[in-house]
Amino acid sequence: AFTSTLNAPSLAGPRTPQGSRAGRFSARTAPSLLYVRYVPRRHFYQDDDAPYASPFGGLFADGRADTLAEQVRGPLFDPDEMNNASPRSLLRKVRATELAPALSQALGPEVLRDPQRMVQGIGLALQAYLQSDEMAPFSSRFDDYLRQRTPLSPQEMRGLALFKNPDKGNCMSCHTLSDTASRPERSLFTDFGYDAIAVPRNLALPANRDARHFDNGLCRTASQLRWPDPGQWCGYFRTPGLRNVAVRQSFMHNGTFATLREAVAFYATRSTDPAKWYHGRSTFDDVPAAHRANINVNSTPMNRRAGSTPGLSDEEIDAISAFLGTLTDARYEAAMRAPGVAAV
């Protein structure tokens, strides 16, 4: 559902992104909507060192929506999520709820007669909420560290150093931050760009029972928008922000990992121990063979040879994971400590 933001860790059940319909599973995990007001609209940018311009921004993992109001249409009409058959059927449902008078008052009576106006009105209302301060609280321990230099633990500080180190974790090359700035909005832990890191195929997804099925990510959006050579973007997905990442139930666009540490370890050892991740199947098994040249095999620590020493030790993976735990906002930190809490 489009209101999904964060979930507490789960140690049981399939690693599949379940929507609002019982027994139905989406092809992707729901990205967090916290801090979404900072995601820029789609654009291309080329810095001085880059050979060509690259895409940035846009919503969903593949950038197919350009505004929050547009993004709302996705889950409203997705058969695996809210499954509304059409704007007209949605209008009939909304008119029967207590929301109808409020929408009419805010947007005019025509919103209760015109299906497209109704969809637009819902989109604008949700967009206003998602852009509110409530959805960008900046209340984590890391924010206290930025503003007041409230100490982090030695392990967390080591994790921060490894996260930034271009020869170790190199995480900051995509998950950007500025730990010398007191303004937390400069540390959103994403550059809003796209990368092809070839996460393992999630065999728990029903669609993946068909060996010919692949989620090609950005290249589908590129085709719809008629970008030149859309195939060059197959396998690319938008770099998510990492705030509150420690309280997610699943990780990566396809939910293939169940723990944060597993996700960090994948980056560290994808290239040095591919059999661990691809389980004896073809390496890069969730990217079609025709597009495997798109996969990032050059960035540290994913640029090492199979069998070589990983860029991060187990202790260093633990340290980065511990640092990422400092990015949890206070309300979710408190909820995680409450007994019996399964989701936030």
C-alpha positions in Angstrom: 0.0 0.0 0.0 1.2 3.5 -0.6 1.1 4.3 3.1 3.7 1.6 3.8 6.8 3.2 5.2 8.7 1.1 7.8 8.4 -2.4 9.1 10.0 -4.0 12.1 12.4 -6.9 11.5 10.8 -10.3 10.9 12.6 -13.6 11.4 9.8 -15.7 9.9 7.8 -16.0 6.7 8.7 -15.6 3.0 10.9 -12.8 1.8 8.1 -11.5 -0.3 6.7 -8.0 -0.4 3.0 -8.5 0.6 0.6 -5.8 -0.3 -2.9 -5.0 1.1 -4.5 -8.1 -0.6 -4.3 -11.3 1.3 -2.3 -13.9 -0.5 -1.1 -11.4 -3.1 2.6 -10.4 -3.4 4.1 -7.5 -5.3 7.3 -7.9 -7.3 9.0 -5.3 -5.2 9.3 -4.1 -1.6 7.6 -0.9 -0.7 10.2 1.9 -0.4 10.1 4.1 2.7 8.0 7.3 2.3 9.8 9.1 5.1 12.0 11.9 3.7 10.4 11.4 0.3 9.8 15.2 0.0 13.5 15.5 -0.8 13.5 13.2 -3.8 14.0 15.4 -6.9 12.0 15.0 -10.1 13.6 13.0 -12.9 16.6 14.6 -14.6 19.9 13.8 -16.2 23.2 15.1 -14.7 26.8 14.9 -15.9 29.6 15.9 -13.6 33.1 16.8 -14.7 34.5 13.3 -14.4 31.6 11.3 -15.9 31.8 10.2 -19.6 28.0 10.7 -20.0 24.9 12.1 -18.3 23.1 9.8 -15.9 19.5 9.7 -14.6 18.6 10.9 -11.1 15.4 11.3 -9.2 11.9 10.1 -9.8 9.7 7.9 -7.5 9.4 4.2 -7.2 12.5 2.0 -7.6 12.4 2.5 -11.4 11.6 6.3 -11.4 8.4 5.8 -13.3 6.5 8.4 -11.3 7.7 12.0 -11.3 5.6 13.5 -8.5 4.0 12.1 -5.3 0.6 12.8 -6.7 1.4 10.7 -9.7 3.0 8.0 -7.5 -0.3 7.4 -5.7 -1.9 5.9 -8.9 0.5 3.0 -8.7 -0.8 1.2 -5.6 -4.4 2.4 -6.1 -4.8 0.4 -9.3 -2.1 -2.3 -8.9 -3.9 -5.7 -8.9 -1.5 -7.0 -6.2 -2.1 -4.0 -4.0 -5.4 -2.0 -3.8 -6.8 -3.5 -7.0 -9.2 -0.8 -7.9 -10.5 -1.6 -11.4 -10.7 2.0 -12.6 -11.0 5.6 -11.4 -14.8 5.2 -11.7 -14.9 2.3 -9.3 -12.6 4.1 -6.9 -14.9 7.1 -7.0 -17.9 4.9 -6.1 -16.0 3.6 -3.0 -14.8 7.0 -1.9 -18.3 8.6 -2.2 -19.5 6.0 0.3 -16.9 7.0 3.0 -16.6 9.7 5.6 -13.8 11.2 3.4 -16.2 12.4 0.7 -17.5 15.6 2.5 -13.9 16.6 3.4 -12.7 16.1 -0.2 -15.6 18.0 -1.5 -15.0 20.9 0.8 -11.3 21.0 0.1 -11.4 20.4 -3.7 -14.9 21.4 -4.8 -18.0 19.3 -5.4 -16.9 18.2 -8.8 -14.3 15.9 -7.2 -17.2 13.6 -6.2 -18.5 13.5 -9.8 -15.4 13.2 -11.9 -13.3 10.1 -11.5 -10.1 11.7 -12.8 -10.6 14.7 -10.5 -11.1 12.2 -7.6 -7.8 10.5 -8.4 -6.0 13.8 -8.7 -7.5 15.0 -5.5 -6.4 12.0 -3.5 -3.0 12.4 -5.0 -2.7 16.0 -4.0 -4.0 15.3 -0.5 -1.5 12.5 0.1 1.3 14.5 -1.5 0.7 17.4 1.0 0.9 14.9 3.9 4.0 13.1 2.5 5.8 16.5 2.1 5.0 17.5 5.7 7.5 17.9 8.6 5.9 14.8 10.2 7.4 12.7 7.4 10.9 14.1 7.8 11.5 14.2 11.6 15.3 14.0 11.6 15.1 12.6 15.1 17.7 9.8 15.0 20.8 9.4 17.2 22.8 10.3 14.1 20.9 13.6 13.9 21.8 14.3 17.5 25.4 13.6 16.6 25.2 16.1 13.7 23.6 18.8 15.7 25.1 18.5 19.1 28.0 16.0 18.6 26.2 13.6 21.0 28.7 10.7 21.0 28.0 7.5 19.1 29.5 4.2 20.4 33.1 3.2 19.3 31.7 0.5 17.1 29.2 2.9 15.5 31.9 5.5 14.9 34.1 2.8 13.3 31.1 1.9 11.1 30.8 5.5 10.0 34.4 5.7 9.1 34.2 2.5 7.1 31.0 3.7 5.4 32.8 6.8 4.2 36.1 5.2 3.3 36.4 4.8 -0.5 38.8 1.9 -0.1 36.6 0.0 2.3 32.8 0.2 2.4 32.7 3.0 -0.1 29.0 3.3 0.8 29.1 7.1 0.7 29.8 7.1 -3.0 26.0 6.5 -3.6 24.5 6.9 -0.1 25.8 10.4 0.4 26.1 12.2 3.7 27.9 15.2 5.2 28.8 14.4 8.8 30.6 17.8 9.2 27.4 19.7 8.6 25.0 20.4 11.4 22.0 20.4 9.0 20.7 16.9 8.8 18.9 17.4 5.5 22.4 17.3 3.9 22.7 13.7 5.0 19.9 11.9 3.3 22.1 8.8 2.5 21.3 8.8 -1.2 22.4 10.7 -4.2 19.0 9.8 -5.9 20.9 8.1 -8.7 20.6 4.6 -10.1 22.9 1.6 -10.1 22.9 -2.0 -11.3 24.3 -4.1 -8.4 22.7 -7.5 -9.4 21.1 -8.5 -6.2 20.2 -12.3 -6.1 17.0 -13.5 -7.5 14.2 -13.8 -4.9 12.9 -17.3 -5.5 10.0 -16.7 -3.1 8.4 -14.3 -5.5 5.7 -16.1 -7.5 6.6 -14.2 -10.7 10.1 -15.7 -10.5 8.8 -19.2 -10.9 9.1 -18.4 -14.6 12.8 -18.5 -15.4 12.2 -16.1 -18.3 10.8 -13.4 -16.0 13.1 -10.5 -15.0 12.4 -7.2 -13.3 14.5 -5.0 -15.5 14.1 -1.8 -13.5 14.9 1.5 -15.0 15.0 0.4 -18.7 11.2 -0.1 -18.7 10.8 3.5 -17.6 13.4 4.5 -20.2 11.4 2.8 -22.9 8.1 4.5 -21.8 9.8 7.9 -21.8 11.6 7.2 -25.1 15.1 7.8 -23.8 17.8 6.9 -26.3 19.0 3.3 -26.0 16.8 2.3 -23.0 18.6 -1.1 -22.8 21.6 0.5 -21.3 19.5 1.0 -18.1 18.3 -2.6 -17.7 19.1 -3.8 -14.2 19.3 -0.3 -12.7 17.3 0.7 -9.7 17.2 4.0 -7.7 19.6 4.2 -4.8 17.3 4.3 -1.7 17.9 6.5 1.3 19.1 4.6 4.4 17.4 6.5 7.1 15.4 4.0 9.2 16.8 1.2 7.2 17.5 -0.9 10.4 13.8 -1.3 11.0 12.8 -2.7 7.6 11.5 -6.2 7.2 13.3 -6.9 3.9 16.0 -5.4 1.8 16.8 -4.6 -1.8 14.2 -3.8 -4.4 13.0 -7.5 -4.6 13.1 -8.2 -0.8 15.7 -10.9 -1.3 17.4 -10.3 2.1 15.7 -10.5 5.5 18.4 -8.8 7.6 20.4 -5.6 7.3 23.6 -7.4 8.0 23.0 -9.7 5.1 22.5 -6.8 2.8 25.8 -5.2 4.0 27.6 -8.5 3.6 26.3 -8.9 0.1 28.1 -5.6 -1.0 31.3 -6.8 0.7 31.5 -10.3 -0.7 29.4 -10.3 -3.9 32.5 -10.4 -6.1 34.7 -12.4 -3.8 32.3 -15.2 -3.0 29.5 -15.2 -5.6 28.5 -18.8 -4.9 27.3 -17.7 -1.4 24.8 -15.3 -2.9 23.7 -16.9 -6.2 23.5 -20.4 -4.6 25.2 -22.3 -7.5 22.9 -20.7 -10.1 24.2 -18.3 -12.7 26.1 -15.4 -11.3 23.9 -12.2 -11.5 20.9 -14.5 -11.9 18.3 -11.8 -11.7 19.6 -9.8 -14.7 19.1 -11.2 -18.2 22.3 -12.4 -19.9 21.9 -9.7 -22.6 22.1 -6.9 -20.0 24.8 -8.2 -17.7 27.3 -5.8 -19.2 25.4 -3.1 -17.3 26.2 -4.5 -13.9 28.5 -2.4 -11.7 31.7 -4.5 -11.4 34.0 -1.5 -11.0 33.1 0.2 -7.7 34.8 -0.8 -4.4 34.1 -3.3 -2.8 32.3 -5.0 -5.7 35.4 -4.9 -8.0 37.4 -7.8 -6.6 38.1 -11.2 -8.1 36.3 -14.4 -6.9 38.4 -16.1 -4.2 40.2 -12.9 -3.2 40.0 -11.3 0.3 36.8 -9.4 0.8 37.0 -5.6 1.1 35.3 -5.8 4.6 35.9 -8.3 7.4 33.1 -9.7 9.5 33.8 -7.2 12.2 33.7 -4.4 9.8 30.4 -5.6 8.4 29.1 -5.6 11.9 30.4 -2.1 12.5 28.7 -0.7 9.4 25.5 -2.4 10.4 25.7 -0.9 13.9 26.2 2.6 12.4 23.2 2.2 10.2 21.2 1.5 13.3 21.9 5.1 14.4 19.7 6.3 11.5 16.5 5.2 13.1 14.2 8.0 14.1 13.1 8.3 17.7 9.5 7.3 17.2 10.5 4.0 15.6 13.4 3.4 18.0 10.8 3.6 20.8 8.4 1.4 19.0 11.0 -1.3 18.4 11.6 -1.5 22.1 7.9 -1.9 22.9 6.9 -5.6 23.7 5.0 -7.4 21.0 5.5 -4.8 18.3 5.6 -6.4 14.9 5.5 -3.4 12.6 5.6 0.4 12.6 
